Amino acid sequence: MKSYLFFVLRRLVQLIAVIFAGVTAAFFISHLSPISPVESIIGRVSGQSSYSPEAVESLRQTLTELFGLNVPLHEQYFNFLGRLIVGDLGPSLIAFPTPAMRIVALALPWTLGLMAVQILIAWLIGNIFGGLAGYYQNSKPLKAVGVVAIAIQPIPYYIVAFLMVIIFGFFWPVLPISGGFAMNVRPGFTPEFIGSVLHHAILPISALVISGIGTWFLGMRALVSNIVTEDYVTYAELAGVDQRRIVFSYVIRNAMVPQLTALAMALGLIFSGTIITEQVFAYPGLGSLLVRAVNGGDSAVVLAVSCVAVIAVATAIFIIDMIHPLLDPRVKAE
């Protein structure tokens, strides 16, 4: 137990270092943008009515202080770290003066919901059927599933999303192709709203699952194909151990460990895929928010989304890393 606690502490230090490096990179990259939020707001205000040069200059000074641009870059960086700790990255440009983190907080549950459901479905189903296909190598139905997995695995997720929009939006319009819920439904924890959210999430989740399930299926099938030749599996079969126990306890369980590691490595790609899929289906998550912020030159929201993505993905990898020694006794937490 003491060694595991030391393992957790060491990984926690690594988590903090990764988050620090990620948010630092996000800060400096976002400040390379040639678009000034101050000048964007002044241009927007000046276009609506005429102001005197003195009023414009006073507004410029006020906005420069509000966005923290009146100090050198290194001071802006340290101010950014302090504000990030308290969850305040300044006002949003596209929804001025609403705080950027508040807008991100409203969009974050939609993205996390898509990611969680997609991972749960694609990872579990892909690994289970891939494990069965690797063990029962002569099964014709599982061979057919393998052919389908090979066919869909190279297709990018955005192509799958566009195809689903065309099919269910024009040829067979039985599912909503945009939005997070129906316009005539009031948000709240009511059966009507929850049902509408689930109904609108079918296509985005299906696009992500279809594009991701083939990778997990093929990876697990390859792992199990090697494991079934191990001596302990052959001995269990000769000893008359129940075949279902061999498949799930001896074969698939051992093959799950490297697949768990692969999941941690793929979380970043899964997150980026979710963001692009949200844009295709106009889903109200971080993806749609990020595109709007980039088009509007809103560096505060872009920085907030980037920081939240870094923290979320790094934390998810940390949790998977903590589960790893608990699932596989061969992994030493020392």
N, C-alpha and C positions, 0 to 999 in steps of 0.2 A: 504493500500500500504506500509506503514511504517513497519507493522508487517511482510509482505512478504519479504521486503528487509533485515530485521533482520534475517529472516529464511534463506535467501540465504547466508548471511554473516556467519551464524553459520555453515551451511552445507559446505561452502567453507573452513572454518577452519578445519572441519572434513576431507574434501578431502585432504588437505595438510598433515594432520597427517597420513592418510591412505597411501598416496603415500610415505611419509617419512619412515614409518614402512616397507612398501613393498620393496622399493629399498634397505633399510638397510639389510633386510633379504636376498635379492638376492645377495648383495655384499659378506656377510660372508659365505653363502652357496657355492657360486662360488669359494671362496678362500679355500674351503676344498678339492678341487680337487688335487690329487697327481701329476697331469701332470703339468710340468713347461713349459710355453711357450718359455722361453729362451732356455732350454735344447732341446726342440722340434725343434726349428729353427737351433740350432747348430748341432744336429744330422742330420737334413736334408741337411745342407750345407756340413758337413763333409763327408756325403755319396756320394756327387757328385764329390768331389776332395779332395786332401790331403792338410792340412794346418799345419803349425808349431804350437807347443803348445803355443807360445807367441801370435800368431795371434788368436788362439781360445780363449785364456783368454781375449784378448782385445775385441773380438767380444762379449764375455759373459758380460763384464762390460758395454759395450755400450748398449746391449739389456736390461740388468737389469735396467739401467737408463731410457731407452725408455719406458719400461713397468711399470716404477714406483715401482720396487720391491727392490730398494736399501734403503728403509726407513722402520721403524717398521709398523706393521699392522694398528695401530690406525692412523698413519700419512697417510698411503695409503687410509684409509677410508675417511678422511677429504679431501684428494686430489681428491678422487672419487666423492664426493659430489660437489666440485667446478667444476670438469670437466663435471659432468652430467648437471649442470646448463647451461653450454655453449655448450652442445651437443658433447663433445669429450671424448670418453672412451678409446682412444688409438688405435693402429693399430690392424688389424685382423691378426690372425695367418694363417688361411686357404687362405687368399688373401693378404698376406703381401706385401707391407706396406700400403694397402688401409685402411682408417679409418673404424672401426667397425660400427659406426653409419651411415656411408654412405652406407654400404652394407645393413643394416637394413632398411634404408630409401627407398632403391630400392625394397625391398621385402614387405614392409608394405602395400602399396596400394593394392596388390593382396589379402592379408588376409582381409583387411578392406572391400574390395569389396565382398568377399565371405560372410563375417559376415553380412554385411548390407542387401544384397539381401536375404540371408537365413532367417534372422530375419523378414524381411518385408513379405516374402511369408508365412513362417510357422506360424508366430504369428497371422497375419491377417486372413488367411484362416482357421487355426485351431480354432480361437476364433469365427469367424462368423458362421462357420458350427456347432461348438459346441454349440453356443447360440441357433441356430435354432433347433438343436436336443434336447436341453433341454426344449424349449418351445413347439415345435410340437412333443411331445413324442410318438404319435401314427403313425407318418409318417414312412412307410416302407423303403423308400430310405434312410432316415436319420438313421434308425436303422441299415441298412446294412453298412452305413459309420461308425457307431459306432463299429460294429463288426470288420471291417478292422482296425480301430484305435486301438482297444484292441489287435489285433494280431500283429501289427507292433510296438507298443509302447515299449515292453520290448527288442526289438532287438537293440544291440549296433550299433552306427553309423559306426564303422569300418567294421562290418560284412556286413552292407548294401553297403558300398563302395566296398568291395571285390566282392560281388555278382554282382554289376553293372559292375565292371571291367571284370568279367568272361562272363557276358551276352553280353555286348556291345563290348568287345574286341575279343571274340572268336566265340560265337554263332551267333551274329547279329552285325557285325562290321560297324555300321553306324555313330558312334560318336567317337571322339578322347578320348583315355583313359590316356593320359599323356601330360604334358607340359601346358604352358599358352597360346601359340599361335603357328601357323604353322611355321616351320623352314624357309620356303621360303618367309615369309612376313617380311618386314622391320618395326620395331617398330615406331610408330608415330600416330598422331591424324588424321588418314586416315580411310575412310570407310572399306577398306580391312583389316586393322589391328584390328579395333574395332569389325568387324564381326568375325574375327578369334578368338579374345579373348572371345567373347560371345559363340562361338561354343565350345571352349575348356572348358568353365565354366559350361556347361550344366550338366555334370555328377557329378562334385564335389558339386554343389549347390543342385542337385536332391537328392544326398545321404544324405546331411544335412537336407533337408526339409522333406524327408520321415521319417527319424529317429526322427525328432523333432515335426512334426505336430500332431502326436497322443497324445503327452503329453498335448499340448494346447487344443486340441479338448476335451479330457476327463475332463480336469480341468474346462473348460468353461461350459461343459454340466452339471457337478455337481453343479456349482455355480448357473446356471440359473434354474435348477430343484428346488433349494431352494427358489429362488427369485419369481418364478411364484406363489408361495403360499402366498406371502405377500398381505396385505390388499389393498395397493394402486394399485397393479396390478389387483386384483379382482374388485375393484371399477372402474378402467378405462375400464375394459371389460363390466361391467354392464352399464356404462355411454355411451357406444357406440363409444368410441374412436377408430379411425382407427387401425386395428390390426398391420399393419406395423409400425405405430408410437409406439405402445405398445412394440413391439419386440425390435426395435432398440433404441428408446429414453428412455424407462422406464426399460427394462430388460437388454439388452446387454450392454448398456452404464454403468449401475451400476455395472454389473459383470466385466467390463473391468478394474475397479480400482484395485482389488486384482490381476488380471492377469498382470497388469503393474508392481506391486510390485514383482510378481513372475519372471517377465522378468529381473528385476534388479538383483535378487538373482541368476538367471540362466546364467548370462552373462559370468561368469568365466568358467562354463562347456561348453558353446557354443564356447568360444575361444579355449579351449583345444580340443574340437571336430573338430574344423576347422583345427587345427594344424595337428592332426593325419590324417584327410582326405586329406590334402595337400600331406602328405608323400605317401599315397596310390596312388594318381593320379599324383605324381611327379610334383605338382603344384608349381610354383616359389614364394611361400609366406614365411612367417615366420616359418612355420612348417618344410619345407624342409631345410631352412637355419639353424634352430636350430639343427636338426639331424646331418647335416654336421659339424656344430661347435662342437657338443658333440663328434662325432667320431674323429674329428681332434684335440681335446683338446684345442679348441679356447675359452678360458675363457672370452676374451673381447667381442666376439660376443654373447656368451651365456648370459653374464651379460647385454649387450645392448638389446637383445631380451626380457629378463626378465623384465628389467626396462620399456621398451616400452609397454609390456603387462600389467604391473601393472598400468601405467599411463593411458593407453587407457581404460581398464576395469573400473577403478575407476572414470574416467571422464564420461564415458557413464552412470554409475550408478548415478553420481551426476546430470547429465542432466535429467534423468528419475525422480529423486527425486524432481527436480525443477518443472517438469511438473505436478506432482501429485496433489498439491493444486489447480492448475488451472483447472484440470478436475473434481475434486470432491469438491464441496463447503463444504462438511462435514468435510474435513481435514483442521484443523486450522494451519496456519503458525506462530504459536506463541510458 
